[in-house]
Amino acid sequence: MATDPTASADPRADLPGDGRRESADERADRNWSELLQELRVLQTGTQILTGFLLALAFQPAFTELSGPQRAFYLTLVVLAALSAIVALAPVALHRGLFRRHEKPVIVAFGHVALLTALVTVSVLLVGVVVFVFDIVLDAAASWIAGGVLAVVIVLLWVAAPVAFRRRGPVAPPSRDDQPTEHPTTEEHPTR
């Protein structure tokens, strides 16, 4: 049995059902690019939220917070810092392994870091909403708002991706499904 000399020795290359003809290195580069774009989106939102949290401590009403509210606030600040650290970890690993041909390792690590960052950011988002509703309204309203937000996050960030993944890939249109050009009257005059 003859083997294809152009075939990659990497079992991850040309995965069935992937629909892309790319080498393992090309796939790693593409995945790294996509991962960086997702990290940029996540990091921007996290930085805005962190800035909001840090600014709160310098507001006059901050002195009126109860002990538990201050503790909750500080927990949110630590969670914001943790989410930024986790989201930036793949970039730090990339710098540490630069030019060592470890892109698949970096991408795999980045995938786990991004999922972890999404979890920390979701907890942070719910926590900030609970905190604000507790300050502005009361504890009961804060738990209701936090619960509703948690359900929305689970639906959009967990359930929807799982549902789409279970559905499987959408097949590309076949040639028969492509729109056909209708002949003009000059090409096929009517009788």
Backbone as a printed PyTorch tensor [residue, N CA C, xyz], in Angstrom:
tensor([[[  0.8480,  -1.1810,   0.0000],
         [  0.0000,   0.0000,   0.0000],
         [  0.8860,   1.2340,   0.0000]],

        [[  0.7250,   2.0860,  -0.9910],
         [  1.5380,   3.2950,  -1.1090],
         [  0.9850,   4.3770,  -0.2010]],

        [[  1.9010,   5.1480,   0.3540],
         [  1.4710,   6.2530,   1.2100],
         [  1.6800,   7.5560,   0.4610]],

        [[  0.8880,   8.5210,   0.8050],
         [  0.9620,   9.8380,   0.1800],
         [  2.1120,  10.6120,   0.8140]],

        [[  3.1590,  10.9710,   0.0400],
         [  4.2970,  11.6800,   0.6280],
         [  3.9370,  13.0760,   1.1100]],

        [[  2.8370,  13.6420,   0.6300],
         [  2.4390,  14.9850,   1.0670],
         [  1.5610,  14.9390,   2.3090]],

        [[  1.1550,  13.7290,   2.7200],
         [  0.2910,  13.6110,   3.8930],
         [  1.0850,  13.9360,   5.1460]],

        [[  0.4360,  14.5740,   6.0830],
         [  1.0820,  14.9530,   7.3280],
         [  1.1520,  13.7600,   8.2590]],

        [[  2.2350,  13.6670,   9.0160],
         [  2.3550,  12.6120,  10.0070],
         [  1.4980,  12.9340,  11.2270]],

        [[  1.0780,  14.1660,  11.3390],
         [  0.2540,  14.6000,  12.4570],
         [ -1.1580,  14.0620,  12.2750]],

        [[ -1.6440,  13.2490,  13.2030],
         [ -2.9880,  12.6840,  13.0520],
         [ -4.0800,  13.7370,  13.1000]],

        [[ -3.7550,  14.9550,  13.5570],
         [ -4.7610,  16.0110,  13.6240],
         [ -4.9370,  16.7100,  12.2770]],

        [[ -4.0240,  16.4570,  11.3390],
         [ -4.1020,  17.1350,  10.0390],
         [ -5.2610,  16.5810,   9.2300]],

        [[ -5.9110,  17.4490,   8.4930],
         [ -7.0220,  17.0710,   7.6110],
         [ -8.0380,  16.1770,   8.3180]],

        [[ -8.5300,  16.6460,   9.4410],
         [ -9.5260,  15.8850,  10.1890],
         [-10.7570,  15.6390,   9.3390]],

        [[-11.3240,  14.4410,   9.4070],
         [-12.5400,  14.1820,   8.6260],
         [-13.6560,  15.1150,   9.0750]],

        [[-14.3950,  15.5840,   8.1220],
         [-15.5210,  16.4460,   8.4420],
         [-15.1410,  17.8920,   8.6700]],

        [[-13.8490,  18.1890,   8.6930],
         [-13.4110,  19.5520,   8.9200],
         [-13.6830,  20.4230,   7.6970]],

        [[-13.5910,  19.8110,   6.5250],
         [-13.8980,  20.5440,   5.3060],
         [-12.8110,  21.4820,   4.8420]],

        [[-11.6650,  21.4840,   5.5150],
         [-10.5760,  22.3730,   5.1270],
         [ -9.3700,  21.5350,   4.7300]],

        [[ -8.7390,  21.9830,   3.7270],
         [ -7.5060,  21.3230,   3.2920],
         [ -6.3520,  22.1890,   3.7720]],

        [[ -5.8710,  21.8680,   4.9630],
         [ -4.7850,  22.6400,   5.5340],
         [ -3.8700,  21.7100,   6.3180]],

        [[ -2.6280,  22.0810,   6.4090],
         [ -1.6770,  21.2870,   7.1840],
         [ -1.9370,  21.5240,   8.6740]],

        [[ -1.2900,  20.7220,   9.4950],
         [ -1.4300,  20.8960,  10.9400],
         [ -0.9060,  22.2750,  11.3630]],

        [[  0.1840,  22.7210,  10.7280],
         [  0.7180,  24.0450,  11.0540],
         [ -0.2460,  25.1500,  10.6390]],

        [[ -0.8400,  25.0140,   9.4690],
         [ -1.8120,  26.0160,   9.0050],
         [ -3.0280,  26.0370,   9.9290]],

        [[ -3.4770,  24.8610,  10.3410],
         [ -4.6160,  24.7830,  11.2550],
         [ -4.2730,  25.4340,  12.5880]],

        [[ -3.0690,  25.1530,  13.1010],
         [ -2.6530,  25.7500,  14.3760],
         [ -2.5840,  27.2720,  14.2600]],

        [[ -2.0470,  27.7650,  13.1440],
         [ -1.9940,  29.2170,  12.9440],
         [ -3.3940,  29.8220,  12.8830]],

        [[ -4.2980,  29.1770,  12.1480],
         [ -5.6720,  29.6780,  12.0350],
         [ -6.3650,  29.6270,  13.3990]],

        [[ -6.1960,  28.5220,  14.1160],
         [ -6.8310,  28.3950,  15.4290],
         [ -6.2800,  29.4310,  16.4090]],

        [[ -4.9630,  29.6890,  16.3280],
         [ -4.3590,  30.6920,  17.2000],
         [ -4.9260,  32.0740,  16.8870]],

        [[ -5.0810,  32.3760,  15.6080],
         [ -5.6620,  33.6680,  15.2090],
         [ -7.0880,  33.8180,  15.7350]],

        [[ -7.8830,  32.7730,  15.5710],
         [ -9.2690,  32.8140,  16.0530],
         [ -9.3070,  32.9410,  17.5700]],

        [[ -8.4390,  32.2290,  18.2530],
         [ -8.3730,  32.2910,  19.7070],
         [ -7.9970,  33.6950,  20.1740]],

        [[ -7.0190,  34.3130,  19.5050],
         [ -6.6200,  35.6690,  19.8720],
         [ -7.7700,  36.6520,  19.6990]],

        [[ -8.5300,  36.4870,  18.6270],
         [ -9.6650,  37.3830,  18.4040],
         [-10.7010,  37.2240,  19.5200]],

        [[-10.9640,  36.0030,  19.9130],
         [-11.9080,  35.7700,  21.0080],
         [-11.3700,  36.3450,  22.3120]],

        [[-10.0740,  36.1900,  22.5480],
         [ -9.4660,  36.7500,  23.7550],
         [ -9.5540,  38.2740,  23.7630]],

        [[ -9.3910,  38.8930,  22.5930],
         [ -9.4990,  40.3560,  22.5140],
         [-10.8890,  40.8270,  22.9290]],

        [[-11.8950,  40.1510,  22.4450],
         [-13.2750,  40.5180,  22.7850],
         [-13.4970,  40.3450,  24.2820]],

        [[-13.0890,  39.2100,  24.8010],
         [-13.2740,  38.9240,  26.2250],
         [-12.4890,  39.9110,  27.0790]],

        [[-11.2500,  40.1820,  26.6890],
         [-10.3950,  41.0610,  27.4750],
         [-10.9290,  42.4880,  27.5210]],

        [[-11.4570,  42.9700,  26.4120],
         [-12.0030,  44.3250,  26.3900],
         [-13.1540,  44.4590,  27.3910]],

        [[-14.0750,  43.5140,  27.3490],
         [-15.1920,  43.5420,  28.2870],
         [-14.7370,  43.4260,  29.7310]],

        [[-13.7580,  42.5770,  29.9710],
         [-13.2450,  42.4000,  31.3240],
         [-12.5620,  43.6670,  31.8200]],

        [[-11.8160,  44.3340,  30.9490],
         [-11.1470,  45.5730,  31.3530],
         [-12.1490,  46.6630,  31.6980]],

        [[-13.2220,  46.7640,  30.9220],
         [-14.2570,  47.7680,  31.2150],
         [-14.9020,  47.4730,  32.5630]],

        [[-15.2280,  46.2140,  32.7900],
         [-15.8540,  45.8210,  34.0530],
         [-14.9010,  46.0490,  35.2310]],

        [[-13.6410,  45.7340,  35.0470],
         [-12.6490,  45.9530,  36.1030],
         [-12.5130,  47.4350,  36.4120]],

        [[-12.4730,  48.2580,  35.3700],
         [-12.4010,  49.7080,  35.5780],
         [-13.5940,  50.2270,  36.3590]],

        [[-14.7730,  49.7190,  36.0120],
         [-15.9930,  50.1010,  36.7370],
         [-15.8640,  49.7390,  38.2100]],

        [[-15.4130,  48.5160,  38.4840],
         [-15.2860,  48.0680,  39.8730],
         [-14.2630,  48.9000,  40.6440]],

        [[-13.1400,  49.1690,  40.0090],
         [-12.1020,  49.9400,  40.7050],
         [-12.5470,  51.3720,  40.9720]],

        [[-13.3320,  51.9420,  40.0810],
         [-13.8110,  53.3140,  40.2760],
         [-14.8060,  53.4070,  41.4310]],

        [[-15.5160,  52.3230,  41.6990],
         [-16.5190,  52.3540,  42.7740],
         [-15.9110,  52.6730,  44.1290]],

        [[-14.7220,  52.1880,  44.3740],
         [-14.1030,  52.3890,  45.6890],
         [-13.8360,  53.8540,  45.9700]],

        [[-13.7960,  54.6790,  44.9530],
         [-13.4900,  56.0950,  45.1310],
         [-14.7400,  56.9780,  45.0930]],

        [[-15.8930,  56.3600,  45.1360],
         [-17.1490,  57.1120,  45.1700],
         [-17.5190,  57.3990,  46.6250]],

        [[-18.1270,  58.5580,  46.8970],
         [-18.4770,  58.9150,  48.2770],
         [-19.3930,  57.8880,  48.9520]],

        [[-20.3120,  57.3090,  48.2070],
         [-21.2630,  56.3640,  48.8080],
         [-20.6070,  55.0450,  49.2030]],

        [[-19.3700,  54.8040,  48.7580],
         [-18.6980,  53.5490,  49.0700],
         [-18.5260,  53.3680,  50.5750]],

        [[-18.3680,  54.4590,  51.3010],
         [-18.1800,  54.3740,  52.7560],
         [-19.4360,  53.8820,  53.4710]],

        [[-20.5780,  53.9560,  52.7940],
         [-21.8360,  53.5260,  53.3980],
         [-22.0980,  52.0260,  53.2450]],

        [[-21.2310,  51.3170,  52.5340],
         [-21.4330,  49.8820,  52.3430],
         [-21.2560,  49.1400,  53.6630]],

        [[-22.0230,  48.0910,  53.8200],
         [-21.8730,  47.2530,  55.0070],
         [-20.6260,  46.3880,  54.8690]],

        [[-20.2410,  45.7440,  55.9440],
         [-19.0810,  44.8440,  55.9200],
         [-19.2170,  43.7390,  54.8770]],

        [[-20.3630,  43.0320,  54.8450],
         [-20.5290,  41.9810,  53.8280],
         [-20.5170,  42.5340,  52.3960]],

        [[-21.0710,  43.7350,  52.2040],
         [-21.0480,  44.3280,  50.8630],
         [-19.6230,  44.6540,  50.4380]],

        [[-18.8030,  45.1630,  51.3630],
         [-17.4010,  45.4360,  51.0470],
         [-16.6500,  44.1480,  50.7340]],

        [[-16.9230,  43.1090,  51.4970],
         [-16.2660,  41.8190,  51.2470],
         [-16.6640,  41.2810,  49.8730]],

        [[-17.9430,  41.4200,  49.5280],
         [-18.4170,  40.9600,  48.2170],
         [-17.7660,  41.7780,  47.1110]],

        [[-17.6710,  43.0860,  47.3350],
         [-17.0150,  43.9690,  46.3590],
         [-15.5670,  43.5320,  46.1360]],

        [[-14.8340,  43.2980,  47.2060],
         [-13.4300,  42.8900,  47.0850],
         [-13.3080,  41.5280,  46.3980]],

        [[-14.2620,  40.6520,  46.6400],
         [-14.2760,  39.3680,  45.9430],
         [-14.4320,  39.5890,  44.4460]],

        [[-15.3040,  40.5180,  44.0590],
         [-15.4970,  40.8320,  42.6410],
         [-14.2330,  41.4290,  42.0220]],

        [[-13.5250,  42.2740,  42.7620],
         [-12.2860,  42.8600,  42.2540],
         [-11.2510,  41.7590,  42.0180]],

        [[-11.1290,  40.8440,  42.9600],
         [-10.1870,  39.7280,  42.7980],
         [-10.6050,  38.8500,  41.6220]],

        [[-11.8950,  38.6050,  41.4790],
         [-12.3900,  37.7960,  40.3570],
         [-12.1160,  38.4870,  39.0240]],

        [[-12.2470,  39.8030,  38.9780],
         [-11.9430,  40.5470,  37.7520],
         [-10.4620,  40.4250,  37.4110]],

        [[ -9.6120,  40.5510,  38.4120],
         [ -8.1680,  40.4120,  38.1790],
         [ -7.8330,  38.9920,  37.7410]],

        [[ -8.4480,  38.0100,  38.3780],
         [ -8.2170,  36.6060,  38.0270],
         [ -8.6460,  36.3190,  36.5910]],

        [[ -9.7860,  36.8550,  36.1830],
         [-10.2500,  36.6110,  34.8130],
         [ -9.3060,  37.2410,  33.8020]],

        [[ -8.7440,  38.4050,  34.1160],
         [ -7.7710,  39.0290,  33.2160],
         [ -6.4930,  38.2000,  33.1450]],

        [[ -6.0430,  37.7010,  34.2730],
         [ -4.8290,  36.8750,  34.3070],
         [ -5.0210,  35.6010,  33.4940]],

        [[ -6.1530,  34.9420,  33.6870],
         [ -6.4220,  33.6960,  32.9510],
         [ -6.5350,  33.9710,  31.4550]],

        [[ -7.1990,  35.0660,  31.0860],
         [ -7.3720,  35.3860,  29.6680],
         [ -6.0450,  35.7450,  29.0070]],

        [[ -5.1090,  36.2930,  29.7560],
         [ -3.8100,  36.6660,  29.1940],
         [ -2.7880,  35.5250,  29.2490]],

        [[ -3.1010,  34.4580,  29.9470],
         [ -2.1570,  33.3450,  30.0880],
         [ -1.7120,  32.7540,  28.7440]],

        [[ -2.6050,  32.5720,  27.7570],
         [ -2.1290,  32.0380,  26.4740],
         [ -1.1160,  32.9480,  25.7800]],

        [[ -1.2660,  34.2510,  25.9470],
         [ -0.3180,  35.1840,  25.3450],
         [  1.0460,  35.0310,  26.0220]],

        [[  1.0460,  34.8930,  27.3390],
         [  2.3010,  34.6930,  28.0670],
         [  2.9660,  33.3770,  27.6480]],

        [[  2.1680,  32.3190,  27.5010],
         [  2.7270,  31.0360,  27.0610],
         [  3.2880,  31.1520,  25.6440]],

        [[  2.5770,  31.8600,  24.7860],
         [  3.0590,  32.0570,  23.4200],
         [  4.4170,  32.7600,  23.4280]],

        [[  4.5650,  33.7800,  24.2610],
         [  5.8480,  34.4740,  24.3600],
         [  6.9270,  33.5240,  24.8560]],

        [[  6.5940,  32.7040,  25.8510],
         [  7.5760,  31.7770,  26.4170],
         [  8.0010,  30.6840,  25.4510]],

        [[  7.1080,  30.2930,  24.5530],
         [  7.4070,  29.2070,  23.6030],
         [  7.6210,  29.7280,  22.1840]],

        [[  7.8040,  31.0150,  22.0400],
         [  7.9500,  31.6270,  20.7220],
         [  9.0760,  30.9690,  19.9300]],

        [[  8.7790,  30.6470,  18.6650],
         [  9.7170,  30.0280,  17.7160],
         [ 10.1920,  28.6470,  18.1560]],

        [[  9.4050,  27.9670,  18.9250],
         [  9.7710,  26.6080,  19.3420],
         [  8.8660,  25.5780,  18.6940]],

        [[  8.0340,  26.0120,  17.7480],
         [  7.1340,  25.1230,  16.9970],
         [  6.1820,  24.3650,  17.9270]],

        [[  5.6260,  25.1010,  18.8770],
         [  4.7000,  24.5200,  19.8550],
         [  3.2930,  25.0950,  19.7220]],

        [[  2.9610,  25.6010,  18.5500],
         [  1.6690,  26.2620,  18.3700],
         [  0.4950,  25.3680,  18.7560]],

        [[  0.4710,  24.0680,  18.3890],
         [ -0.6620,  23.2350,  18.8180],
         [ -0.8070,  23.1620,  20.3420]],

        [[  0.3170,  23.1540,  21.0530],
         [  0.2710,  23.1390,  22.5250],
         [ -0.2950,  24.4610,  23.0370]],

        [[  0.1510,  25.5550,  22.4310],
         [ -0.3130,  26.8830,  22.8300],
         [ -1.8090,  27.0170,  22.5650]],

        [[ -2.2640,  26.5240,  21.4070],
         [ -3.6870,  26.5940,  21.0630],
         [ -4.5130,  25.7580,  22.0390]],

        [[ -4.0440,  24.5590,  22.3640],
         [ -4.7790,  23.7030,  23.3170],
         [ -4.8550,  24.3680,  24.6890]],

        [[ -3.7320,  24.9350,  25.1340],
         [ -3.7130,  25.6480,  26.4050],
         [ -4.6290,  26.8650,  26.3500]],

        [[ -4.5560,  27.5940,  25.2380],
         [ -5.3970,  28.7770,  25.0690],
         [ -6.8690,  28.4480,  25.0950]],

        [[ -7.2340,  27.3050,  24.5100],
         [ -8.6350,  26.8730,  24.5110],
         [ -9.1290,  26.6730,  25.9490]],

        [[ -8.3300,  25.9730,  26.7440],
         [ -8.7150,  25.7260,  28.1420],
         [ -8.7380,  27.0440,  28.9190]],

        [[ -7.7440,  27.8950,  28.6830],
         [ -7.7020,  29.1800,  29.3840],
         [ -8.9060,  30.0420,  29.0170]],

        [[ -9.2750,  30.0340,  27.7350],
         [-10.4200,  30.8390,  27.3060],
         [-11.7160,  30.3180,  27.9310]],

        [[-11.8920,  29.0120,  27.9730],
         [-13.0860,  28.4570,  28.6300],
         [-13.1030,  28.8130,  30.1190]],

        [[-11.9420,  28.7280,  30.7600],
         [-11.8480,  29.0920,  32.1820],
         [-12.1510,  30.5770,  32.3730]],

        [[-11.6310,  31.4050,  31.4790],
         [-11.8990,  32.8450,  31.5630],
         [-13.3840,  33.1330,  31.3620]],

        [[-14.0250,  32.4030,  30.4600],
         [-15.4700,  32.5950,  30.2660],
         [-16.2420,  32.2510,  31.5400]],

        [[-15.8220,  31.2210,  32.2310],
         [-16.4830,  30.8640,  33.4950],
         [-16.2680,  31.9590,  34.5250]],

        [[-15.0190,  32.4340,  34.6600],
         [-14.7730,  33.4800,  35.6600],
         [-15.4930,  34.7750,  35.3020]],

        [[-15.5340,  35.1000,  34.0190],
         [-16.2430,  36.3160,  33.6020],
         [-17.7430,  36.1690,  33.8230]],

        [[-18.2910,  34.9960,  33.5870],
         [-19.7340,  34.8200,  33.8200],
         [-20.0650,  34.9740,  35.2980]],

        [[-19.2300,  34.4120,  36.1650],
         [-19.4420,  34.5870,  37.6100],
         [-19.2750,  36.0630,  37.9770]],

        [[-18.2810,  36.7140,  37.3740],
         [-18.0540,  38.1350,  37.6220],
         [-19.2460,  38.9820,  37.1810]],

        [[-19.7690,  38.7170,  35.9920],
         [-20.9280,  39.4760,  35.4970],
         [-22.1330,  39.3200,  36.4240]],

        [[-22.4110,  38.0840,  36.7860],
         [-23.5390,  37.8470,  37.7000],
         [-23.2750,  38.5480,  39.0300]],

        [[-22.0510,  38.4400,  39.5190],
         [-21.7030,  39.0780,  40.7900],
         [-21.8550,  40.5890,  40.7620]],

        [[-21.4270,  41.2140,  39.6870],
         [-21.5480,  42.6730,  39.5780],
         [-23.0190,  43.0850,  39.5500]],

        [[-23.8250,  42.3550,  38.8110],
         [-25.2580,  42.6720,  38.7630],
         [-25.8910,  42.4770,  40.1470]],

        [[-25.5560,  41.4010,  40.8190],
         [-26.0730,  41.1720,  42.1740],
         [-25.6420,  42.3170,  43.0970]],

        [[-24.3880,  42.6980,  43.0030],
         [-23.8580,  43.7700,  43.8500],
         [-24.5940,  45.0900,  43.6030]],

        [[-24.7360,  45.4660,  42.3470],
         [-25.3920,  46.7390,  42.0110],
         [-26.8610,  46.7150,  42.4370]],

        [[-27.5700,  45.6300,  42.1480],
         [-28.9800,  45.5510,  42.5520],
         [-29.1220,  45.5730,  44.0710]],

        [[-28.1730,  44.9700,  44.7860],
         [-28.2220,  44.9900,  46.2460],
         [-28.0480,  46.4120,  46.7710]],

        [[-27.1610,  47.1740,  46.1580],
         [-26.9200,  48.5530,  46.5990],
         [-28.1040,  49.4490,  46.2360]],

        [[-28.6000,  49.3070,  45.0040],
         [-29.6420,  50.2050,  44.5180],
         [-31.0190,  49.8230,  45.0510]],

        [[-31.3360,  48.5400,  45.0840],
         [-32.6710,  48.1010,  45.5380],
         [-32.5630,  47.3770,  46.8690]],

        [[-32.4550,  46.0470,  46.8060],
         [-32.3260,  45.2630,  48.0300],
         [-31.8090,  43.8750,  47.6840]],

        [[-31.5870,  43.0650,  48.7100],
         [-31.0120,  41.7330,  48.5160],
         [-31.9180,  40.8340,  47.6720]],

        [[-33.2210,  40.9050,  47.8970],
         [-34.1410,  40.0460,  47.1320],
         [-34.0670,  40.3710,  45.6370]],

        [[-34.0800,  41.6480,  45.3000],
         [-33.9920,  42.0520,  43.8940],
         [-32.6500,  41.6350,  43.3020]],

        [[-31.6010,  41.6880,  44.1060],
         [-30.2760,  41.3330,  43.5950],
         [-30.2010,  39.8520,  43.2360]],

        [[-30.8110,  38.9990,  44.0540],
         [-30.7850,  37.5650,  43.7690],
         [-31.6520,  37.2220,  42.5600]],

        [[-32.7530,  37.9250,  42.3980],
         [-33.6010,  37.6980,  41.2200],
         [-32.8550,  38.1110,  39.9510]],

        [[-32.2660,  39.3080,  39.9710],
         [-31.5230,  39.7960,  38.8020],
         [-30.3390,  38.8870,  38.4900]],

        [[-29.6170,  38.4810,  39.5230],
         [-28.4770,  37.5830,  39.3230],
         [-28.9040,  36.2380,  38.7710]],

        [[-30.0230,  35.7070,  39.2780],
         [-30.5320,  34.4260,  38.7850],
         [-30.9600,  34.4880,  37.3350]],

        [[-31.6530,  35.5730,  36.9660],
         [-32.0810,  35.7390,  35.5670],
         [-30.8610,  35.8460,  34.6580]],

        [[-29.8790,  36.6410,  35.0610],
         [-28.6720,  36.7850,  34.2540],
         [-27.9230,  35.4550,  34.1360]],

        [[-27.8560,  34.7060,  35.2180],
         [-27.1840,  33.3970,  35.1790],
         [-27.8760,  32.4610,  34.1910]],

        [[-29.2010,  32.4840,  34.1750],
         [-29.9510,  31.6400,  33.2260],
         [-29.6490,  32.0680,  31.7900]],

        [[-29.6230,  33.3650,  31.5400],
         [-29.3280,  33.8620,  30.1860],
         [-27.9230,  33.4340,  29.7710]],

        [[-26.9580,  33.5540,  30.6690],
         [-25.5830,  33.1440,  30.3540],
         [-25.5320,  31.6540,  30.0450]],

        [[-26.1720,  30.8470,  30.8560],
         [-26.1720,  29.3900,  30.6090],
         [-26.8260,  29.0790,  29.2730]],

        [[-27.9210,  29.7470,  28.9650],
         [-28.5890,  29.4980,  27.6820],
         [-27.7210,  29.8930,  26.4860]],

        [[-27.1320,  31.0850,  26.5420],
         [-26.3770,  31.5820,  25.3920],
         [-24.9480,  31.0630,  25.3150]],

        [[-24.3110,  30.8500,  26.4470],
         [-22.9030,  30.4590,  26.4490],
         [-22.6910,  28.9550,  26.5640]],

        [[-23.7140,  28.2280,  27.0230],
         [-23.5570,  26.7760,  27.1830],
         [-24.5650,  26.0130,  26.3250]],

        [[-25.8450,  26.2550,  26.5570],
         [-26.8750,  25.4640,  25.8750],
         [-26.8690,  25.6660,  24.3620]],

        [[-26.7720,  26.9070,  23.9100],
         [-26.7890,  27.1570,  22.4590],
         [-25.5960,  26.4990,  21.7600]],

        [[-24.3580,  26.6850,  22.2540],
         [-23.2440,  26.0020,  21.5930],
         [-23.3720,  24.4780,  21.6120]],

        [[-23.8550,  23.9290,  22.7200],
         [-24.0400,  22.4680,  22.7920],
         [-25.0860,  22.0250,  21.7780]],

        [[-26.1670,  22.7610,  21.6590],
         [-27.2250,  22.4070,  20.7020],
         [-26.7000,  22.4630,  19.2690]],

        [[-25.9580,  23.5080,  18.9370],
         [-25.4020,  23.6140,  17.5870],
         [-24.3780,  22.5180,  17.3240]],

        [[-23.6050,  22.1900,  18.3370],
         [-22.5940,  21.1350,  18.1710],
         [-23.2550,  19.7820,  17.9530]],

        [[-24.3220,  19.5010,  18.6870],
         [-25.0360,  18.2280,  18.5320],
         [-25.7210,  18.1290,  17.1800]],

        [[-26.1540,  19.2650,  16.6650],
         [-26.8110,  19.2860,  15.3700],
         [-25.8620,  18.8350,  14.2790]],

        [[-24.5980,  19.0940,  14.4670],
         [-23.6040,  18.7020,  13.4830],
         [-23.3620,  19.8130,  12.4980]],

        [[-22.3510,  19.6180,  11.6560],
         [-22.0180,  20.6680,  10.6970],
         [-23.0890,  20.8170,   9.6360]],

        [[-23.2340,  22.0280,   9.1810],
         [-24.1530,  22.3000,   8.0870],
         [-23.4200,  21.9320,   6.8060]],

        [[-24.0520,  21.1040,   5.9980],
         [-23.4170,  20.6640,   4.7600],
         [-23.3170,  21.8300,   3.7880]],

        [[-22.1760,  21.9400,   3.1050],
         [-22.0860,  23.0010,   2.1030],
         [-23.0670,  22.7290,   0.9800]],

        [[-23.5480,  23.7690,   0.3300],
         [-24.5290,  23.5490,  -0.7340],
         [-23.9070,  22.7350,  -1.8710]],

        [[-24.6970,  21.8290,  -2.4140],
         [-24.2110,  21.0500,  -3.5460],
         [-24.3460,  21.8830,  -4.8120]],

        [[-23.7600,  21.4110,  -5.8730],
         [-23.8450,  22.1490,  -7.1390],
         [-25.2950,  22.2910,  -7.5860]],

        [[-26.1150,  21.3050,  -7.2630],
         [-27.5240,  21.3650,  -7.6560],
         [-28.2760,  22.4740,  -6.9330]],

        [[-27.7660,  22.8370,  -5.7370],
         [-28.4300,  23.8770,  -4.9550],
         [-28.0170,  25.2800,  -5.3690]],

        [[-26.9840,  25.3960,  -6.1820],
         [-26.5000,  26.7090,  -6.6010],
         [-27.5060,  27.3440,  -7.5500]],

        [[-27.6960,  28.6500,  -7.4440],
         [-28.6200,  29.3170,  -8.3730],
         [-28.0650,  29.2280,  -9.7970]],

        [[-28.9410,  28.9790, -10.7020],
         [-28.5200,  28.8980, -12.0990],
         [-28.8410,  30.2070, -12.7790]],

        [[-28.0230,  30.5480, -13.7230],
         [-28.2730,  31.7740, -14.4760],
         [-29.3300,  31.4720, -15.5270]],

        [[-30.3060,  32.3200, -15.6130],
         [-31.3480,  32.1510, -16.6130],
         [-30.8710,  32.7710, -17.9190]],

        [[-31.0550,  32.0730, -19.0010],
         [-30.5810,  32.6170, -20.2790],
         [-31.3570,  33.8740, -20.6240]],

        [[-30.6500,  34.7800, -21.2260],
         [-31.3050,  36.0180, -21.6750],
         [-32.0330,  35.7340, -22.9790]],

        [[-32.8920,  36.6240, -23.3640],
         [-33.6720,  36.4180, -24.6040],
         [-32.7730,  36.4470, -25.8310]],

        [[-31.5910,  37.1130, -25.6930],
         [-30.6970,  37.1190, -26.8360],
         [-30.0830,  35.7410, -27.0700]],

        [[-29.7960,  35.0220, -25.9230],
         [-29.1790,  33.7040, -26.0520],
         [-30.1750,  32.6740, -26.5230]],

        [[-31.3880,  32.7040, -26.0140],
         [-32.4320,  31.7360, -26.3700],
         [-33.7300,  32.4960, -26.6620]],

        [[-33.8580,  32.9590, -27.8450],
         [-35.0800,  33.7240, -28.1500],
         [-36.3180,  32.8290, -28.0280]],

        [[-37.3800,  33.4230, -27.5980],
         [-38.6320,  32.6720, -27.4760],
         [-39.2340,  32.4510, -28.8530]],

        [[-40.0250,  31.4210, -28.9820],
         [-40.5990,  31.0800, -30.2980],
         [-41.8350,  31.8230, -30.5640]]])
